[in-house]
Amino acid sequence: MSKFKGYELWSGALNRAKYIVAPMVDQSELAWRMLSRKYGAELCYTPMLHAAVFRRDPNYRKDNLVVCPEDRPLIVQFCANDPAILLEAAKMVAPYCDAVDLNLGCPQIIAKKGHYGAFLQDEWDLISRMVGLLHRDLSVPVTCKIRVFEEVEKTVQYAKMLEKSGCQLLTVHGRTRDQRGMKMGLASWEHVRAVRESVSIPVFANGNIQYHGDVERCLTATGVDGVMAAEGNLFNPALFSGEQPPCWRVSEEYLQLVRTHPCPISFVRGHLFKIWFHVMKQPEFHCFRERMGVARSLETMEEITGEMKALLLARLSEEELKSEFTLDAIPYWRCQPYIRPIPPLSEAQSIAHKRSRSISGGEGEPDSAELAAMITKRQKNKRDALKKENKVGNPTTPNKKQWITCANCKGNPKGLKCVHNLCKVCCRIKCRTERLDCPGHRFTSKHQLTDAHEPNAKETELGTEQLHTVSSVSS
């Protein structure tokens, strides 16, 4: 049977999936995928797998490709930079998935060192050969996940190249390769919309998804076929259902799934830290974070979760547990996103958001540019104050080391343990001339008496001039 292409893939094998859980290293394992599916996720990706390691290491394959019959539809994602190796790895997973995805969006330093992810986006010939080979020789379709360029036009050309090479579904993360960590900022839905309007294959959008309402806004603003959530899903796996469930309920459900579908304890710890993030910020729960950080068994994780649940229920009244709330004031004990501080927009981003604003009509809820301005005004003021305080050349800068100079030459730094407050050269002259000891520089009078350590004529001449100053300082 011929494999699905384009919208046949989306409407057939993927069941017209609209709610998608992103591929996340060490986080989108089978237990988490099953929990997300329970709360409305319609398509899941495996964590990113390294094609070369997957091909050669049976233990890596056994540990990282864990599936079950209920875990469908499913897309397996690989990072790679060699077409032949990628094809071999992809053939191994083809029987267990509905498509194979090529990661062209990872912006982390490890991706730069390994020459994969977003650091391939300038090598269009290599990317085209990898996608084309999988399109021709793999039994399941090939898809791609990308990041955008600063220029909308270049992003569109990039997407068209991938479609021409054989990509059957494209996920567009609306951030550039440099937008990561403290520079993450907002994803540009304008770029995603431009790609959607320029290609004839299904397109998923990724970025800015923290609440269920963001999903609908993204679908409307970009016209994409589905929306992918990553960090928003980690803090609230019920995101696609529109719920903000209590932390303890989600934790217990996840831990039960880990019993059925085991995974490394480090994965469990990472998930629980995010689920309980806002609870652990409360002073009375700080100790639980420390305990969870050193826990080494699933039983210990279950015990800690039970204790936190008991403490919360003892503090909350029936009215609080049943009370209504708004997204502006979600109780800390309910699953909710972490609002990451947004850096100031660059000039190019500001122009892009203004264009997006003009297209949408400028009415209704604040757009991404307005949200960025509101959130970052205070952050910008703080950064400006820190820069002014710690600018280069400021003698009060706390990070700048202030050395104590030699008491004699006033140029070199003195030895930290020198008993004479001298640099090594001046201390050697003083000890040899006056038959003194300096434990800090390891000069002893016993060694000074030997011929081998007698000062030469040049040192003696120098010492005669310098030691008048040294002697007065020492005394």
Secondary structure, DSSP 8 states (H G I E B T S, - for coil): -----THHHHHTTTTT--EEE---TTTS-HHHHHHHHHTT--EEE---EEHHHHHH-HHHHHHH----TTS-SEEEEEE-S-HHHHHHHHHHHGGG-SEEEEEE---SHHHHHHT-GGGGTT-HHHHHHHHHHHHHH-SS-EEEEEE--SSHHHHHHHHHHHHHHT---EEEESS-TT--GGG-----HHHHHHHHHH-SS-EEEESS--SHHHHHHHHHHH--SEEEESHHHHH-TTGGGT---BHHHHHHHHHHHHHHS---HHHHHHHHHHHTHHHHTSGGGHHHHHHHHH--SHHHHHHHHHHHHHHHHHHS-HHHHH----GGG--TTB------------HHHHHHHHHHHHHHTS-SS--HHHHHHHHHHHHHHHHHHHHHHT-TT-TT-TTS----B-TTTSSSB--TT-TTS--HHHHHHHHHHHT--BTTTTB-HHHHTSGGGS--HHHHHHHHHHHHHHHHHH-
